[in-house]
Amino acid sequence: MRPAAQLASLLAEKFVTTWPPDLMQICKDLGLRVRDVPAKGFDGVLIRSRNGQKGIIAVNGSIREYARKRFTIAHEIGHFIIPHHRLLGNVCEEGTIESFDSRLNRAEVEANEFAAELLLPTAILKTRFNLNEFSLHQIAAVAAESSTSLTATMRSFLEMTALPCALVWSVANQAQWCARSDSFKFFLPLTELPSEASFAARIFKGQAFSSEFVPVPANAWLDNSTAERVPVLLEHSIPLPNYTAVLTMLWAYKIDYSPEEHENDGLLEDLAPEDFTLRRRRWPR
């Protein structure tokens, strides 16, 4: 668990008594007030008191989704709690909150990691997720139960599962960022995605798309150097009209070793200790 997420877990141990957490009560306990404000250009702002002990979280009143507002509040709580953020200006521009784009500045990434763990605690998700199944149905069910977005809930699933899977966030037919499980070792050339062969591209064109995982050519998403290693790549893309976006789930359902790895395996099988000249005359027992 990353440091910002660990801090959220510690905060939850002290202040959270229900799940989903009551963010208004947490803010009250911390000396924070929450206000919806008419605004453009930002999703949330943290305004600290002069001594830094209290503050106001201003949330863009035009945010329509309840889950998005909750994540924004949790994000600003993160800025308030994370020690070295106290020296920063905490105006969070549109597109930074609930984004897991590695190109964001570190403070925004940490605040998002904090918010994700506060709203989607790892300990609770272990009892909710079947980590051997990558399915929109179960992720949507957990998102509804926790009052979080599909994006945040899916990213939490990727943090926990051993399955080789990933998500890609695309806006106006251009991939913006991706997140992946530790076992998804394949390069996603974001500047070239989504490709014409993907279902995500079909959605942006207004064409029909599948409501479940379907096989696609691996090079529809992966670079050619690694696509050969994935004979079965599954894609499930869904439109998010409020953001002119498409959320794509990718699952490397079947993976082949590279030819080099096969060759090395064969060599290892043929090797014997007596084939080497070693300083030690005997192999260790």
Secondary structure, DSSP 8 states (H G I E B T S, - for coil): --HHHHHHHHHHHHH--SSS--HHHHHHHHTEEEEEE--SSEEEEEEE-TTSS-EEEEEETT---HHHHHHHHHHHHHHHHSGGGGGS--EEETTTTT---TTS-HHHHHHHHHHHHHHS-HHHHHHH--TT---HHHHHHHHHHHT--HHHHHHHHHHH--S-EEEEEEETTEEEEEEE-TT------GGG-S-TTSHHHHHHTT----SS-EEE-GGGTS-HHHHTT-SEEEEEEEEEGGGTEEEEEEEEEE----HHHHHHHHHHHH--GGGS--SSSS---
